[in-house]
């Protein structure tokens, strides 16, 4: 009996699967546009920017140590290797600065989501939860 029902109403079964998929996708989009969804997305960007900044700092420190080691042995090192190490150090420090700036932008975007999407009595709690305060207070934009 069930097989016969599916044979006669196969189009309805296929359409119901498609409708369920569309409804689930719509609910997913709706959840992403909610304040919590925006906060979750901003927090994900902040975590990614934080890990990139940490890795860039480590690379810069490694390049600095390598350049200093070569500077100490300047008499026995070919000048081209010394110049390459200095160039690598300059590049690593520049990338570290860029990553730090991107981290600052991600932090400020998260602050903006907190201020614009949530009531004032939740601001401090959300900032304490999602932003690790390391003593820097840098705001490249105003909340006006």
C-alpha positions as CSV (number, residue, x, y, z in Angstrom):
1,X,0.0,0.0,0.0
2,X,2.8,2.4,0.9
3,X,4.7,1.7,-2.3
4,X,1.6,2.3,-4.4
5,X,1.0,5.6,-2.6
6,X,4.6,6.7,-3.4
7,X,4.2,5.7,-7.0
8,X,1.1,7.7,-7.5
9,X,2.2,10.8,-5.5
10,X,6.0,10.9,-6.3
11,X,5.9,14.5,-7.3
12,X,4.4,15.5,-4.0
13,X,7.2,13.6,-2.1
14,X,9.9,15.3,-4.2
15,X,8.3,18.7,-3.7
16,X,8.0,18.2,0.1
17,X,11.8,17.4,0.3
18,X,12.5,20.6,-1.7
19,X,10.2,22.7,0.5
20,X,11.8,21.3,3.7
21,X,15.2,22.2,2.4
22,X,14.1,25.7,1.5
23,X,12.5,26.2,4.9
24,X,15.6,25.1,6.7
25,X,17.7,27.4,4.6
26,X,15.4,30.3,5.3
27,X,15.5,29.6,9.0
28,X,19.3,29.5,8.8
29,X,19.4,32.9,7.0
30,X,17.0,34.4,9.5
31,X,19.1,33.2,12.4
32,X,22.2,34.7,10.8
33,X,20.5,38.1,10.6
34,X,19.5,38.1,14.2
35,X,21.6,40.1,16.7
36,X,23.0,36.9,18.1
37,X,23.9,35.7,14.6
38,X,25.7,39.0,13.9
39,X,27.5,38.7,17.2
40,X,28.6,35.1,16.5
41,X,29.8,36.2,13.0
42,X,31.8,39.1,14.4
43,X,33.3,36.9,17.1
44,X,34.4,34.4,14.5
45,X,36.1,37.1,12.5
46,X,37.8,38.4,15.7
47,X,39.1,34.9,16.6
48,X,40.5,34.5,13.1
49,X,42.1,37.9,13.1
50,X,43.6,37.2,16.6
51,X,45.2,33.9,15.5
52,X,46.6,35.6,12.3
53,X,48.1,38.4,14.5
54,X,49.7,35.9,16.9
55,X,51.2,34.0,14.1
56,X,52.5,37.2,12.4
57,X,54.1,38.3,15.7
58,X,55.8,34.9,16.1
59,X,57.1,35.1,12.5
60,X,58.4,38.6,13.1
61,X,60.2,37.5,16.3
62,X,61.7,34.5,14.5
63,X,62.9,36.8,11.6
64,X,64.4,39.2,14.2
65,X,66.3,36.5,16.0
66,X,67.6,35.2,12.6
67,X,68.7,38.6,11.5
68,X,70.4,39.3,14.9
69,X,72.3,36.0,14.7
70,X,73.5,36.8,11.2
71,X,74.5,40.3,12.3
72,X,76.7,38.8,15.1
73,X,78.4,36.6,12.5
74,X,78.6,39.4,9.9
75,X,82.3,38.7,9.2
76,X,81.7,35.1,8.1
77,X,78.3,35.5,6.4
78,X,77.9,36.4,2.8
79,X,76.5,40.0,2.5
80,X,73.6,38.8,0.3
81,X,72.3,36.5,3.1
82,X,72.5,39.3,5.6
83,X,70.5,41.6,3.3
84,X,68.0,38.9,2.7
85,X,67.5,38.4,6.4
86,X,67.1,42.2,6.9
87,X,64.5,42.2,4.1
88,X,62.7,39.3,5.6
89,X,62.7,41.1,9.0
90,X,61.2,44.2,7.4
91,X,58.5,42.2,5.6
92,X,57.6,40.2,8.7
93,X,57.3,43.4,10.8
94,X,55.1,45.0,8.2
95,X,52.9,41.9,8.0
96,X,52.7,41.9,11.8
97,X,51.6,45.5,11.8
98,X,48.9,44.8,9.2
99,X,47.7,41.8,11.2
100,X,47.5,44.0,14.3
101,X,45.5,46.6,12.4
102,X,43.1,43.9,11.1
103,X,42.7,42.6,14.7
104,X,41.9,46.1,15.9
105,X,39.3,46.5,13.1
106,X,37.7,43.1,14.0
107,X,37.6,44.2,17.7
108,X,35.9,47.4,16.8
109,X,33.4,45.7,14.5
110,X,32.4,43.4,17.4
111,X,32.1,46.5,19.7
112,X,29.9,48.1,17.1
113,X,27.6,45.0,16.9
114,X,27.3,45.0,20.7
115,X,26.4,48.7,20.8
116,X,24.0,48.7,17.9
117,X,22.3,45.4,18.4
118,X,22.0,44.9,22.2
119,X,20.5,46.9,25.0
120,X,22.8,49.0,27.2
121,X,22.5,46.8,30.2
122,X,24.1,43.9,28.3
123,X,27.0,45.9,26.8
124,X,29.5,45.4,29.7
125,X,28.7,41.7,30.0
126,X,29.1,41.1,26.3
127,X,32.3,43.1,26.0
128,X,33.8,41.2,29.0
129,X,32.8,37.9,27.4
130,X,33.9,38.4,23.8
131,X,36.7,41.0,24.0
132,X,39.9,40.2,25.9
133,X,40.9,43.6,27.3
134,X,44.7,43.9,27.1
135,X,44.9,47.5,28.2
136,X,44.5,49.0,24.7
137,X,41.7,51.4,24.2
138,X,41.8,52.3,20.5
139,X,38.6,53.2,18.7
140,X,39.0,54.2,15.1
141,X,35.3,55.2,14.8
142,X,32.7,56.9,17.0
143,X,29.4,55.5,18.2
144,X,27.2,58.4,17.1
